[in-house]
């Protein structure tokens, strides 16, 4: 007996989003799908999403991707967190690291024990109790140890797309070169029937994935799905990006340094450094933003600065008819917490889990949309928190951010932490409890009260437990090699820049 007829999946657009989708589908579903990706070498990709979060490791393991081969091919370095400069107040700096705290139980998370210790005079910052936090500050790294550090990657987006393409094509995905001239719809159902290319080829499919970037050729221009604007919360709408030569050994973290109308990133790779300046054009003209970026980077420029314009928000529906949007065509939340690649990866993972083998049904499509929206709104709230929770009043931009009305879902989190020190991660949410704690405390929100479970411990015992935890972390960090040395020995860059 013959098996089911393969579902024809057509991906419109390449880049990181397109090849993540192609790689995931081809590798996991094999002969159950026929994956075709259409892209044009004449259409440039954005190519600046170069920092990830630890879920990228899980996705790579899911796809059986060899870490060393991936890192060597993409000039990657390791990432233990993000350092935020000048967000809470001018001169402040804190690290949002990827690790967890060891001292916790089902009644109370670690921050409650730490706050009780502060009451007793233990003045170590909360990051001193996190391996990844302390290793990041010391520029140390290793994949060994017990516990093993939780980490992500800095990567070259162009090389990453090429790496994924090679994997996808080995697994049977097919690439067609061409510019999409027309999107053909079924006259009866309104579904997308085929893509008509500039050289005359007609590419038919059963399921179409829109990876055409901000243009959203399929989901927006063809199916008419509108865009929900979130710029009243997140008004940054432009970014200048430029690459520079390395001047120092790569740090195992991204830098996000706030300025008076946005923020600037620094992403260290093995072969270069990625730089960018995010700004709100209502408060800073694009030309002035460009000059500010060029005045703040170190190292020789490797390319001309490139302007990227965007509007934070989402498609009103991310899967409509037989077309779902991934990457920039589905929406955009600015890159402050490096979530763009994660949202692509989780989007295709959910598609694989909910794949419409028997045909697309409203219930299945609604479920995918519901999960995607829930996660995107969670990410949105976490990004808004960085802007809203500030003491900066040195510019109109920052005064407007601290005065804005935030979503009720975020307001509830802020009130719970400020009143009782409570923070949480709900099911299917991306950011851990620790992530919320780092930003709350890092930007100056001190709880008025906390869970007093730790007060039941003998004071000396609590102090001793906290000291032992700090000492164990310090010893483990001291034994680590430098981040730069470890990368050079573990997965050295094997391609020319």
Buried (B, 14 or more C-beta within 10 A) or exposed (E): EEEEEBBBBBBBBBBBBBBBBBBBBBBBBEEBBBBBBBBBEEBEBBBBBBBBBBBBBEBBEBBEBEBEEBBBBBBBBBBBBBBBBBBBBBEBEBBBBBBBBBBBEEEBBBBBBBBBBBBBEBEBBBBBBBBBBBBBBBBBBBEEEEEEBBBBBBBBBBBBBBBBBEBBBEBBBBBBBBEBEEBBBEEEEBBBBBBBBEEEEEBEBBBBBBBBBBEBBBBBBBBEBEBEEBBEBBBBBBBBBBBBBBEEBBBBBBBBBBBBBBBBBBBBBBBBBBBBBBBBBBBBEBEEBBBBBBEEBEBEEBEEBBEBEBBBBBBBBBBBBBBBBBBBBBBBBBBBBBBBBBBBBBBBBBBBEBBBEEEBEEEBBEBBBEBBBEBBBBBBBBBBBBBBBBBBEEBEBBEBBEEBEBBEEBEEBBEBBBEBBBBEBEEEBBBBBBBBBBBBBBBBBEBEEBBEEBBEBEBEEBBEBBEEBBEEBBEBBEEBBBBBBBBBEBBEBEBEE
